[in-house]
Amino acid sequence: GTAGKAVMMLSGGIDSPVASWLALKRGVDIEMVHFFSPPYTTEKALAKAKELTGILANYAGKINFIAVPFAEIQETIKEKLPEGYLMTVQRRFMLQLADRIRAQRGGLAIFNGESVGQVASQTLQSMVAINDVTTTPVIRPVATMDKTEIIKLAEDIGTFDLSIQPFEDCCTIFAPPRPKTKPKLEKAREYEARLDVEGLIQRALDGIEVTPIYPNEKFLDDKAQEDADLL
């Protein structure tokens, strides 16, 4: 990549692989940061994210995939904080972790697949409450696209069919039924401060696993594919 190095927050969804492709298209050398929460998320969810990275590696040659254990953070937030702020504080942690990993690995920016107003955590108010944890540029290539446009691109680049395979990822497992669409920044800070932020972040960083992924590398066995087709 000629534009420098960055981390990409990759989920198993439709949007983040498209955002990844758009970053690669601009010459950004991206490394994937993927949060996984065993035992709540399955090996299949992790394999799916790796396989999506394999498709994207077609446009890059090789992409490092960084798996970040997130279960302890999710459990702690669920146990200690009010439900309405679960999602907001969870995403503040994700962004802080992505930023630490970026700094450790010499990256300059953070990319993600957020699209304005698409879900509760992606309203502008939510972005204010979440983005607060870093001064690093957070770049959102699909921010202004609607779902139809994103899906069209996903189909064009070959990630769509895999993205819609229904394996639970850590964004969905502890999702509250009514997350706040207008979280208040002060409250988010206040709630987060009740937790051992530094300890939680350090333990997650201690558990990361980095896997280099090559074009079209497969991680899901055919059995998983068949199971998904039956659903």
N, C-alpha and C positions, 0 to 999 in steps of 0.2 A: 504493500500500500504506500502511496506517495503522500497521503494526507496526514500521516502519523497514526499513532496507536490509540485505541479506545476499548472500553469494555461495553458489551451489549447485554442488557438484562433479558434473557431468553426464557419464556415460559413454554408451555406446550401448545399455545394457542395459535390463532391465525395471524395475528398482527405482528408479533415480534420477529418471526422469520422474514416477513416482508420488510420490516424496518431494517433488519440485518442486511438484506439484499440491497436496499437503497443506500445504506452506509458503504457497503463494499463497492457499489457503483461509483461512489465519489472517491474511491481510493483509500478509504479508511481501513486500517489493519485491525480488525476486531477480534477480541477474545470473548467467548460466551461465558456469562455468569448465570448459573441456573440453581435455583433454590429447591431443595428436596427435603421432604419431612418423613423419613421412615419412623415408625411403622405405618404412619397414616397414608403416605403415598407409596405406591408399589414400585418394584423394580422396572415395571413396564413404562411408568411415567418418565423415569430417568432415561430408559432406553429410547423412548420416543423423542425426547429432547436431543439426545445424542445423534439419532438418525436424521432429525431435521438439520442438525449441524452438518452432517455428512452431505446432505443435498446442497446446502449453502457453500460447502467447501469446493463444489464445482466451480464457483465463481472466485475462489481465493487460493486454491491449491492445498491449504491445510488450515484448520482453525483449532485453536486450543479451547477445550471445553472445561470449565471450572465448576465443579459441583459443590454447593455450599449447604451443609446440614442446617436445617432451619426449625426442626421440631421443638427443640428446647425453648426457643424464642416464642414460637406460636403457643406452646402450652402455657408459658409464663404470662403472656399477654392475656390469654383467654381466662386464666385463673385470677389475675389481679386487676384487670382494667374493665371499665364499663363497656358493654357490648357495642354501643354506638361508635366507639373509638378504636375498636379492634383492628379494623382494616387500615385506618390511618396510621396507627402506631406501627403496625406490622410493616407497612410500606416504608415508613421512616427507617426502620431497621434494615430493610432490603437495600435502600439507597445508601445508607451508611456503610453497609458491608460491601456493596459494589464499589463505593468510593475508596475504601481501604484497599481492596484488591487492585483497583486501578492504580493507586499510588505505589503499591508494592511492585507492580509489574511495568511501571513506566508509561502508563496510559495518560492521555491528555483530557479525555472527555468520557461521558457516560451516555450511551444510547439506550432508548427503550421503545416499546411498541404502543405507547399511550396515544389514544385518539380522543380529542376534547369532547367531554360530555357523554362518552359511550357507556361508561359504567360509573357507579358511585365514586370510585377512587380516582376517576379521571375528569371530574368537573374542575373548573379553574380554581374554585375554593379549596378543593382537595389538593390540587397541585401546590398551592401556596403552603398548605399545612405540611406537606410531605417534603417538598423541595428545600424547605427551611434547613435541613440537616447538612447541606453542602453548598459550597460556592463554586464547585466544579461545574462547567457547562453540562447541562442535561439536554441532549438533542433528541427530538421526537419526530422522526421522518414521516410518520403517518398521522401526525397531529390533526391535520385538517381534512383528511380523507374520510369519506363515509364507508360503511361496511362493504357496500357493493364494490367500490373501487379497490378496497384492500383485498377482497376475495378474488377479484379479477387478476390482480397482480400475483396473488398466492398461486392461482391456477397456472399462470404464465411461467412462474419460476419453478413450479413442481413441488411446492410444499403443502398445498391445500389438502389433498387426500390424507396425508399423514396428520396434519394439524387437527382434523376433525375426528380422529380416532379417540374414543371416549375413555381415556385413562385420567383418573383424578390427579390434579397437580396441587401444589401447596397453596395456590391462590383460591382453590375452591373448597378445600376440606374444612377450614374453620370459618368460612364466610358467614357472617351474621345475616339473618333474614332481612334486617333493615339497617344497612350501614348508613352512616351520616353522609349525605351528599354535600352538606355545607359545614364541614368540621371547622372549629375555631382553632387558629394557630396556637393561641395562648393555652387553651385546654390540652391540645395535643402535646405541647411541651411539658405541661404540668403533669399529665398522666405518665408520660414516658419517664419523667424524672423519679417516679416512684420505684422504678425498676433498676436493677444493677446493669445498666446499659453496657458499661465497659467490659464487665465479666462475660455477659452474654455474647457480645461481639467477639471477644477474644477466643472464647470456646468454639464458636462457629468457625472462625478463621483457622484455628488449630486443626479443624476436621476437614478442610477442603481437599478435594482430589482433582488433579489436573490431568486430562486425557487429550493427547493430540488426535484430531479426527481428520480423516482423509476423504476425498470425493467419493460419494455414494457408499460409504462404509455402512454396513448393516449392524444393528444392535437388537432389533426386535426379531425373535424367531418367527417362523411362518405360523406357528401355533397361535401366537399372540394376535397376529394379523387375522387368522380365521375367527378367533374369539370375538374380535372387534367387529368383523363382518356379520356375525350372528346377532349382535346387539341392535 
